[in-house]
Amino acid sequence: MSRSDRRPAVRPRPVSSKPEREIKLSVDPDFRLPRLPGTPLPRKIVTSTYYDTASHDLAHARVMLRYRVEQGKKAWQLTLPLGDDRQEVEILDPHQLPPAAFRDLLVLHLGERKLTPVATLRVWRTGLLVRHNRIPAAEIALNSVSVVKNDCVIQRFRELDIEQVGPDEELLHDIERQLRRAGAHDHDERPKLFRALSLPAPAPEAPPAPKAPPADHVKWALTQHVRWLLAHDPGTRLGTQIESLHQMRVATRRLRAVFRAAQPMFVPEWAASLENELAWLSEFLGQARDLDVQIADFNGESARLDAQDRKPLAEFVAHLQTQRERLQQVVLSELKSARYFELIRRLRQAAQDPSFVDTTVTLHELAEREFKKLRKAIRRMGPAPNHAVLHTIRIKTKRARYAAELALWSVGKPAARFMKQARAVQDLLGHYQDSFTADTYIRAFLKQSTGVRAGFVAGRMIERQRQRRDAIQKHLTSLLKTLLKRGKKAWG
């Protein structure tokens, strides 16, 4: 980003962040909201000026940056991918230059490119706050949008937003069905900015044809995983939604699996070097993710305890959250390092032009090789496998599943069924690993809290974790049996 695009440094302003889950519908000019239980929302006008690069790099990355004026409130809003949903980040700020905090979050998407206004949208909004059992469940917004250029309206359209504000996702779809009966219809999936700029709807790149060369399938997989990693880099830097870091770690893990599974197709030194760097990235992301899982689990445990037993556990959770905050600084430091930026450069290049060697290996053979390794490990597992054995099974299941993904489009349904079962096994063994890790944290809890009450709480938690692992082991045998059957059908 050019220096002229920056404003003088000012005191950092509060940042708010929240996940978003909504459904969009299109409506005709004469559409009216049907009667629904809830509270009418006051009519208001919202003016949003969107910023992007000249080539719309942010829009293509599913990122939106806008300066929004609403009833005297002036704020910068940044919308980021969050898995299949979105995360909205807001900074109250009267300045009409993008905040430095947002530019720093978007460093991978912007580089040195300049941010400029690309569209101004004026939205007249009416709506309804829908309640269920007197609890807010969803907010319906009927938007009449005007696209403004040089103080002239150059385009108009209307649409409905149904945003989930309560815990009941099914209620969101029930409201959608009622609105469709009132005349609403399918949305073209384009955000308002895309409609204003006449851009096509953001859509994933279609996979290669089933009979396309193996190299095309591997390149497509690399492209998808690199994009997913880049999409969740800003949210991981921000650190307000744990799902961002989780999805970035998933992308890292899948990239490592591609380089490992397709090893015979790559220049060895090139692939090994990238896999090593991805292992470095996965290491510090994994440490943060483990703490996120444990904090969530301990909070769940606390909800099951009597009030008198919650205090020592709450103090320990606060201790873990302090550790997590420190670890976030480590994550942020690494994501700002020259090593990380070099890795991103190489990954982008790998997605565009992988270093392949001439080989006759097929995707089926690559997936079959990983499945045979898994099958061998399962057959040697024994009736009472310990933690180390189950950890090995989990890793090999993961590798077999990701190798199967490479062959999915050429093998079809048998590969899809194997992948589905492999994911079930992987998730179950993931819960086992989390339970095993929890024991380590419980011992740390005991060490920090030596009171009788803390010992009682720790004992209850240890017993619950043991019961959890026993239940997993009982269920695991049948899952592995089905996994081997589906693997045999897919890979022989």
N, C-alpha and C positions, 0 to 999 in steps of 0.2 A: 504494500500500500504506500502511496506517495506521501511525502511529508506534508504537502498542502492539504491532504485529506484529514489531517489531524487538527484538533483544536487544543488550546492550552490545557494542561492538566488541571483538574479541579478535584475537590474533595469527593471521594467515592460516595455514590448515592445508594440507598437501599435497593436490593435486588429481590424481587419476589418471583417465585417459580411454582408452576402447578402443571400436572399432567392434564391432557385434554382428550376426551372421547366424545365424538359427535357424529351425527348422520346428516348428510346434506340431501335436500330434495329441491327439484325445480318446481316452479308454480307459474300459472298463467296470470295475465294482468288483472283478471277479475277474481282471483282466489281470495277467500276469506277464511280466517281460522275458525275451526269448529268449536263447539262448546266442550271444554275440558275442565276438570276440577283443578282450580289453582287461582293464582292472583295475577291480574293483568299487569304488565310492565309498562312504565311510562314511555311515551313516544319520545325518541331522542334522535339527534343527528350526530353521526360520527364521521370525522374526516381523517383519512389515513393516507399518508404519503409514503410509498414504498421505495426502498433503496436497494440497488443491486449494481453489479458491474455491467459494462456495456454488452457483454456476451451472456448476461443472465446466469452467472455461475451459481448464485445462491438458489434461484428458482429451480434450476436443474438438479440441485442437491436436496430438494424438498425443504429448503430453509427460507423463511420469510423474515424480513427486517422492515419495520415500518415506524413512522413517527405519527402518533395518534392523538387527536384532539377531541375530547368528549366532555361537554358541559363544563368547560373551563379547565379540565384535567388534561395535562400535557405529559405524554409518556412515550418512551421508546419500548417497542415490543419485539421480541425475537421468538419465532416459532421454530422448534427443532424437532427432528424425528425422534421418536421414543418407541423402538420396536415398530409395531404396526400402528401405533398411536402417535400423539404429538405432545410436546412439552412447550408451554408458553412461559417466557421469561420477560419480566417488565422492570424498567427503571423509570421512576418519576424524574423528569428532566425537561426543563423548558428550552434547552439549547437545540437548535435544528441542525446539529452535526452529530453523526453517529457516535455514541459513547465509546470511549477507549476500551471499556470492559467488554463490549460486544465485539469490537474489532479484534481483540485479543482471542476471544473464543473462536472466531471464524478464521483464524490465521491460515489453516490448511486450505480453506475454500477461496480465500482472497489473495493470499500472497502479497504482491506489491500492487495489485490492481486497485483502481480507485472506485469508491462507492459514489453513486450519483442517484438522484431521484429518477425513477423510471415510470411512475404512474401515481396519480392522485385519485382516490375513490371517496365519494361522498355518499354515506349510507343513511337513509331514513329507516329507523328500526322501531318496530312494535313487537310485542310478544306476550308470553305468558310463562309464569313460573308454576309448573305443574307439581302438585303435591300428592303424595300417597300416604294415607294414614297420618295426615297433617305434617308429614316430613317432606321437605323439598326433594324432588326426584329428578326433574329435568327442566331445562330452560329452553323454550321455543322462541326463536327469533325470526320474524318475517322481515327480510331485508329488501329494500328498494334501492338499488345501487346505481349511481351515476358516475361515469368515468369522465374526469375533468381534465382538459388540456387547454392552456392559455385562457383560463376562465370561461371556457366553453364546454358544454356537455357533448361528448362525441359518441357516447354509448350508454344504453340503459338496459338493466335486467333485474329480475326479482328471483329470490331463492329463500329457502327455509333452512335454518340450522337448528338441530335438536341436540343440545349438549347435555350429557349426563352429569348431574350434580349430586346424586345419591348413590348408594351401593348397588342398586338393582338394575343390572344391565338389561334384563328381559323386559322391564318396564319401558326402556328406551325403544325397543322394537315394537312394543304394543302401541306406543304413541305414534310411531312411524306408520303402522297399519291404519290407525284412525285418520291420520293426515292424508294418506293415500286415498282413503275412501272419500275424503272431502275434496279431492281433485289434484293433490300433489302427485308428482311423477318422478321418474328416475332423473338423477343429476348426472351430468357428464363427467363427474369426478374432478373437474378442474377447479382449483382454488380461484377466488375472485381475481387475484392478480393475473392468473393465466388467461382468464376470460378478457380482462382489460387489455392485455398485450397480444391477444389472439395467438397464444402459445398452445401447442397440443398438450393434452393431459399427461402428467408425469407417469410413465409406465416402465416396468422393468423390461430389460432387453430379452426378447424371446430366445429360448434355448435353440441350439443347432438342430437340424433335422436328425432323426434317429440314425441314419446311415452316414452322417457327416464324419469326416476323419476324427479319430480320438483327440488329436491336438486341438480341434475346434471346441470340443466339449470341455477339455481342461482349461483352455483359455477363457471360455465363458464362465466357468466356476470361479476362476481367479478374479475375474472382473466383478462378479456379484459380491464376493466376500470383501474385496478391497473397498467397494462402494459402501458396504454395510459398516465397515470399520470407520471410514471417513465420515459417514453420516452421524456416528455416535461419538466422534472425537469432541465436538463442542460441549455436549452434555456431560461427558466424562470430566472435562476441564472444569465445568461449572460445579459439579459434585452435589447437586441438590436432589437428583433422582437416581436411586441406586440401579435402576434398570438400564440407564445409559452405559455405565461401566460394565454391567453384565453383558449387554449386547456387543460392546466393543471386544470384550474377552471372547465371546462366542465367535465373532468374526476372526479373531486372531487364531483361535483353536482350529477353525475350519481351514484357514489358510495353511497352517502347519500340516494338517491332515492331507491336503491336496499335494503339497510338496513331498510328503512322505509316500503317499499311495502311488503317485505318478512318477516316482523316482526314476524308473527305467526310461522315461521319456525325456528327462531333463539332462542338461550338462551337469555332471555330478557336483563340481565345486560351486557352481552358481546356486543350485538348489540347496545344498548343505549350508552355504553361507546365509541365505535368506531364512532357512529354517532355524538356524542358531539365533539370529536376531529376533525372530518371532518368539522364540523360547524366552529370551530376555524380556520382551514386552509382556508376554503371558505371565511371567513370574510376579512382577509387581502389581499387575492387574488382578492376578489370582489372590494375592495376599489381601488386597482390599475387598475383593468379593467374598472371601471366607469370613471376614469380619462382619460384612453386611448380613450374611446368612445367619451367623451366630447371634448377632444383635436382634434380628427378627425372631429367631427361635426363643431366645431368652425372654423377649417381650411377650411371646405367646405363652411361655411357661408362667410368667408373672400373672397373666390374666386368669390362670387356673388356680392360683394360690389364694389362701385366706389373706385378708388385709394385713394381719400382723406378720405374715411371712413375706410380704412383698417388699418391705423396706430394705432388707439386706440385699435382695436381688436387684432392686432398683438402683442401689448404690453401685453394684457391680456393672450393671448395664451402662450407667453413666461413665464408669471407668473405661469400658470398651468403646464407648462413643468418643471419648477423649483420644484413645488410641487410633480410632478410625479417622478422626480429624487430622492427627499428625501424619497418618499414612496418606491422606489426601494431598498433603503438601509434598510428600515424596512422589506421588503419582504426577502431580502438576509439574514438579521439577523435571521429571524424566520426559514428560510430554513437551517440555520446552527445550530439551537438549538437542544438540547437533546430531547426536546418534539417532534420535527418533526421527528428525526431519529427513535424515539420509535414508532411513528405513522406508519412510513413506514415499520418497522419491523412487526408490528401487521397486517398491510394490506397484506403484503406478506404471512404471516401465514394464514390470513383469506382466501386468494385466494387458498391456498393449502389445508387447512383443516378447513372449516367453522364450527362454533359451532352450529350444528343443534339440534333440539328436535324432538321427534316422533310426527308426525302430519299427518292428512289425507287431509290437505288443498291442493287445486290444484292451478296451476298458473292462470287458468281461473278465479277462485274465487278471487285471489289476485287482478287481473286486474279489475274485475267487481266491487270490493269494492272501488277502487280508482275512477273508472268511475262514480259510484253512488254519491260519494262525489262531484265530478265536476258537475254532472247534477243538483244536489240539489242547488249548488251555482249559476249556470246559471239561473235556474228557479226563484231564489229569487233576481236576479240582478236588475230588474226594468228597465224602459225605459230610464232613464238618470243616469247611474251609475257614482259614483265619483271615484277618483283615488284609494282610499282604496279598494273599491269593485273590480275594475279591477285588482288591484295587487293580490287580493285573487284568482280571476279567473285564472290569469296567473300561480300562484303557483300550483293550483290544476290541471290545464291543464298539467303542467310539470310533476307532480307526476303521473297522469293518463297515460301519454305517456311513461314514463320510466317503469311503471308497465306493460304496454302493451308489451314493449320490452322483458320482461321476458317470456311472453306467446306467443311471435311471432312464434316460431318454432313449437309450438303445436297447435296453432289456425290457422295460415296461413294468407291468403290474407285479410280476414276481419280485422285482427289485424293490418296488414301493412297499409291498407287504413285509419284506425283510427289514426295510428301513424303519417301518412303523413299530415292529416288534423290537428291533434293536434300540429304538428310542425308549420304549417302555422299560427295557432292562437297564439301560443307561441311567434313566431317571431314578429307578429303584435303588441302584447301586450308588447313585449320587446321594440319596437320602441316607444310605448306610454310612457313607463317608462323612456326611455332615454330622451324623450321630456320634461317630467315632471321634471326630474333631471336638464335638461338644464336651466329651469327657475331659479332654485336655483343659478346656476353658473352665469346666466345673471345678477341677482341681486347683486352678488358679484362683477361682472364686473362694474356695476354702482357705487357701493360703492367705488371701487378703482379708477375709472375714472369719475370724477364729471363734466367734461366739457360738453358744449352744444352738441358738435359733438358726444361724447360718449353716451349721452342720446338719441340722434336721432338714433344711431346705435342700441342701446339696445331696443328701441321701435320697430324697424323693426324686430329684432330677436324675441322678445316676440310675435309679431303678427304672424310671420311665425310658431312659435311653437304652437300657439293656432290653426292656420289653420291645422297644421299637426295632432294635436290630434282630431280635428273635423272630418277630413277625415278618420282617423283610426276608430273612433266610428261609422261612417256611414257604413264602410266596415265590421265592426266586427259582426253585427247582422247576416248577411248571413253566415259568416264563422262559427259562433257558432251553427247555425241551422243545417248546414251540419255536424258539429262535433257530435252533438247529434244523428243524423240519423246513422252515421257510428258507433258510440259507441253502439247504440242499436243493430245493425246487428252483431257486434263483441261480445258483452257481454250480450245482451238480456235486 
